[in-house]
């Protein structure tokens, strides 16, 4: 009979593997692979519970009791855990030490129903000492934390299920509203509104290179002319108006001033030295890690958290979901020791540094993110252990942690004022400033990144040489430059995370997934690193602001987070809170009353309309945004908005330009010999194409080329008009220049290349959604270019069919991982017809756009496969069967 063991359950296989190394043979470490239960979807509620739980999966009339079901993807895992539990004399639940982890632990208790002693094992880093400490000091499950997580889950379910259907009926299918998602989207839309309303102001300035008698150069700028201050970008508001008494320099005056300065002799009139001190940034929280990784590594929030999770689970950093900026005594000692060893004893202060969070709603339940252990491994020591992204992120965390315990950077900032006679213009005042660092301090290890700023006027500080009041200088270079003020910068993922955190909206652990949803719903796209909202985002936020104001108010959403904290701390009862939030109390109407009262009053057309002027309205439609243009006679015409044109770029002037541009296809390419049809070129949702359509013979001028095409039988769908003959243009073709001969060739496709006499089947060449190809029966081979459709010979086609099938249509293996914990089969990353995917030979799961296939970790692959299994098998289309008429 085998000896009994202590069963330890964690969330992920990677974490289980790491922890198992530190525990002896008397412990068995298994993974739950995330949550084992979730709220039931309304359509899956059993018939006997439909009345109470059928709408939300939550019984709102009896204490908001949720109905949980075992996740389909977790069934095999649960069987494995129950089997292991039978041979255990103790159960340690070692899920993450946060609300989500506490909830997973509680659900495991509910599902496994253990008959042996159960303890909660918690730690914030996976090292031998930390695991030993956690095993020796277990605790009970924290029920208030479980209540807070459950409350959040119910809030999100009620919010989404009440408001999302409103969006489906009034804006578009597939959209969603969320407790944190919607205020986050409002931030992005509000910024784009500011950019649309922004009025740029123009101004000129004069920059010069000034030189001392010894030949030392430094940069300066003309800041005053006579007694009048000259305007810079910061002196204008967003309406293009001056906010100070400064004078705007025009081009003529700036050019004359620059010319005069070439021959001037500036004199130093004032030198003002000041001490310079710069303090190191605090160690990373989840939020600041996402921000800095975005700025310095160009990693999105999701990628940052994915990489950080891998580092944590493999024992390289502490827990990555935290809003604490504090370090443990052990970590402080390690950071100080490493700084002293690498940069000298003088690099650390006499006493350790401590940090206090200024973030709204900070819980500070964990330590800050730092390298794991009581002796930090340097990035050089990790080069052979980590992949590229892991090493970059570890390097960032290591540098920030060590720098946080180092001395200030110190030096001196010198401001210099100079005056120069400039002829008829009077006297010009030039200013310069520069900082000299005498002790780099923490900068030897790390320098924090900065977000994009507005109207900085190139105020880059340069080193100022030794000067004395009265020194005469020369001006070897001078330039007059024109400027326009800049609109508020769009949010990046990094700056959006910062804005959410500053307002206390959501929790840092949720930011990555929230931003991901904004992309998935099509609310935002990326231009470089900037987040650009689409018109559908404008429609959603307009509707929510007008009819569901509370739910996109920043303070209201932040207060929800405070309430969840109070539930977590045992200060607020979960049921009382949900009752007030859903049914209303006092000034707050409650979600249910708000949704019922307003839905009938929402005008879908008005919600999706954004008037410009001159009879032009931007509309958000089913197939994307477009312009509805109404002329003086009341006639309406729709005009497409080009892909990639951001809302702030769609000015009235641009809209008029689009309206007045000739429509693609308005010029005939050719007219049929009977004068009844015309071929035109157009640009549609899926690219450029040609179309043959019936016309009124009276519009034919007689100058159009004439064509004759074989008779064509259009497809007819019952109840609809016959579809016209169309053909896609090749990617190399221009709809404005395509000629009639090319159109006739395109309409002739598929082209018969010839017959394969050996197999008795014809070979055709054609274009498809995945590019050009040739076809023989059910077989196909890709062509190298679209032009080959018309050029390939029968001999060349037969040669292609004689070769094995290669190319994008066959799946090639990218890398192989360890066996999947469910199927036991090796996991492979492959590139297939529809893009990269993960497979264990039984289940295929698409790798989301934006994730690099070569860098998908074992844990991520397991998660993708589990999610795919949870959705059930792919449904095959039924085979069409011909039924004999009776």
DASUL-V361961 format. One record per run of one state. SS is the DSSP state (2 for helix, 1 for strand, 0 for the rest). FROM is the first residue (numbers start at 1). TO is the last residue. Records with the same first field share a line. If there is no record, write none. Layout:
SS: FROM-TO ; FROM-TO
This chain:
0: 1-4 ; 11-12 ; 23-26 ; 32-36 ; 40-41 ; 45-46 ; 54-57 ; 60-64 ; 67-67 ; 71-71 ; 87-87 ; 94-98 ; 113-116 ; 121-127 ; 137-138 ; 140-142 ; 171-180 ; 198-201 ; 212-216 ; 226-227 ; 231-232 ; 237-241 ; 243-246 ; 248-250 ; 263-266 ; 279-283 ; 285-285 ; 298-300 ; 314-316 ; 318-328 ; 344-344 ; 348-368 ; 370-370 ; 372-378 ; 383-387 ; 404-408 ; 422-422 ; 426-426 ; 440-440 ; 445-471 ; 473-473 ; 485-491 ; 504-507 ; 521-523 ; 528-529 ; 534-534 ; 548-548 ; 553-553 ; 569-573 ; 584-584 ; 586-587 ; 589-590 ; 602-603 ; 608-608 ; 614-615 ; 622-623 ; 631-635 ; 641-646 ; 650-651 ; 661-669 ; 673-676 ; 685-686 ; 695-696 ; 700-705 ; 708-724 ; 729-739 ; 748-750 ; 757-760 ; 769-770 ; 777-778 ; 783-787 ; 792-793 ; 803-811 ; 820-825 ; 833-834 ; 840-843 ; 847-852 ; 856-857 ; 871-886
1: 5-10 ; 27-31 ; 37-39 ; 58-59 ; 65-66 ; 68-70 ; 88-93 ; 117-120 ; 139-139 ; 202-211 ; 217-225 ; 228-230 ; 236-236 ; 242-242 ; 247-247 ; 267-278 ; 284-284 ; 317-317 ; 369-369 ; 371-371 ; 409-421 ; 427-439 ; 472-472 ; 474-484 ; 492-492 ; 524-527 ; 530-533 ; 585-585 ; 588-588 ; 609-613 ; 616-621 ; 624-630 ; 636-640 ; 670-672 ; 677-684 ; 687-694 ; 706-707 ; 725-728 ; 751-756 ; 761-768 ; 771-776 ; 779-782 ; 812-819 ; 826-832 ; 835-839 ; 844-846
2: 13-22 ; 42-44 ; 47-53 ; 72-86 ; 99-112 ; 128-136 ; 143-170 ; 181-197 ; 233-235 ; 251-262 ; 286-297 ; 301-313 ; 329-343 ; 345-347 ; 379-382 ; 388-403 ; 423-425 ; 441-444 ; 493-503 ; 508-520 ; 535-547 ; 549-552 ; 554-568 ; 574-583 ; 591-601 ; 604-607 ; 647-649 ; 652-660 ; 697-699 ; 740-747 ; 788-791 ; 794-802 ; 853-855 ; 858-870
